[in-house]
């Protein structure tokens, strides 16, 4: 079964803009926020909450998921193209964030991530391998005041 070329990016952060990053299990130094592809019949919001739970163990209950109403279209890295149907070369990504009170240890998804860290937003943006993830983290200090902080 091929992956759906539509996904979510969920930036988990604290009120003082400490950002959670996860290191991919199969790729050393590939740090990222929570990500994942939409499953059949799933909305981007449902995917964001599911991926948050699966990749971190954080419960969506009580967390304010913020939909940024921003999408990115990017080229799928050749490294991962075999996961998609032949001829699929781009992905549409919906951006979300979740603000939690303070950094916490999260429950990593076995096989998906090998490590976690909390960094200030500038350092976190610099560590991400994905330009869309870097851009989203760099936007955190400039978002509307309706983000829960």
C-alpha positions in Angstrom: 0.0 0.0 0.0 1.4 3.4 -1.0 1.5 6.4 1.3 -0.9 9.2 0.7 1.1 12.3 -0.5 -0.9 14.5 1.9 0.5 14.9 5.5 0.6 17.0 8.6 3.3 18.8 10.5 2.7 19.4 14.2 5.1 21.7 16.1 4.9 21.0 19.8 6.2 23.9 21.9 6.0 25.5 25.3 4.8 29.1 26.1 8.5 30.2 26.1 9.0 28.6 22.7 11.0 25.5 23.7 10.3 23.1 20.8 10.1 19.3 20.8 12.2 17.6 18.1 12.3 13.9 17.3 15.2 12.1 15.6 14.1 9.6 12.9 15.0 6.0 13.7 16.5 5.1 10.4 18.3 8.3 9.7 20.8 9.7 12.1 20.6 13.5 12.6 17.2 13.8 10.8 15.4 15.8 13.4 11.8 16.9 12.9 8.5 17.8 14.6 5.6 15.4 14.7 4.6 14.4 11.1 2.5 11.9 9.4 0.4 11.0 6.3 -3.4 11.3 6.2 -5.1 7.9 6.2 -8.2 7.2 4.1 -11.2 9.3 5.3 -9.2 11.2 7.8 -9.2 15.0 8.1 -5.9 16.9 8.6 -7.0 17.7 12.2 -7.7 14.0 12.9 -4.4 13.1 11.5 -2.6 15.7 13.6 -4.1 14.4 16.8 -3.5 10.8 15.9 0.1 11.4 15.0 0.7 13.4 18.1 -0.6 10.5 20.2 1.3 7.8 18.2 4.6 9.6 18.0 4.8 11.2 21.5 2.2 9.6 23.7 0.8 13.1 24.4 -3.0 12.9 24.8 -5.0 15.1 22.5 -7.5 15.5 25.3 -7.0 18.9 26.9 -4.4 20.0 24.3 -5.3 22.9 22.1 -4.4 21.9 18.5 -3.9 25.1 16.5 -4.6 24.8 12.8 -2.4 27.4 11.0 -4.5 27.3 7.8 -1.1 27.0 6.1 -0.1 24.3 3.6 3.2 23.6 2.0 3.8 21.7 -1.2 7.3 20.2 -1.3 9.2 17.7 -3.3 9.4 14.2 -1.7 13.1 13.4 -1.1 14.3 10.6 -3.4 15.2 8.7 -0.2 11.4 8.2 0.5 9.9 8.2 -2.9 9.5 4.4 -3.0 6.8 4.7 -0.3 4.6 6.6 -2.8 2.9 5.5 -6.0 5.0 5.6 -9.1 5.2 9.2 -10.5 4.3 10.9 -7.2 7.0 13.4 -6.4 5.3 16.1 -4.2 3.5 16.1 -0.9 0.9 18.6 0.5 1.6 19.3 4.2 -0.9 20.9 6.6 0.7 22.8 9.5 -0.5 22.7 13.1 1.0 23.5 16.6 0.3 22.4 20.1 1.4 24.4 23.2 2.1 22.5 26.4 3.0 24.1 29.7 6.6 22.7 30.0 9.0 20.3 28.3 8.2 16.7 29.1 9.7 13.3 28.2 7.5 11.8 25.5 6.9 8.2 24.6 8.7 7.7 21.2 7.1 5.5 18.6 9.2 2.4 18.2 10.7 2.1 14.7 9.9 5.8 13.9 12.1 7.8 16.2 15.3 7.1 18.2 15.7 10.2 20.3 14.0 13.4 21.5 15.1 16.8 22.6 13.7 20.2 23.6 15.5 23.2 22.2 14.8 26.9 22.1 13.0 27.8 18.8 16.1 29.2 17.1 18.2 26.1 17.8 15.3 23.8 16.9 14.8 25.5 13.5 18.5 25.1 12.8 18.5 21.4 13.6 15.5 20.3 11.4 16.3 18.7 8.1 13.0 19.9 6.5 12.7 23.5 5.2 9.0 23.4 5.9 9.7 22.4 9.5 12.4 25.1 9.8 10.0 27.7 8.5 7.1 26.7 10.8 9.4 26.9 13.9 10.7 30.3 12.8 7.1 31.5 12.6 6.3 30.6 16.2 7.3 34.0 17.7 5.3 35.9 15.1 2.0 34.1 15.2 -1.3 35.8 16.1 -2.0 36.2 19.7 -4.7 33.6 19.6 -2.1 30.8 20.0 -2.4 29.5 23.5 0.8 30.5 25.4 
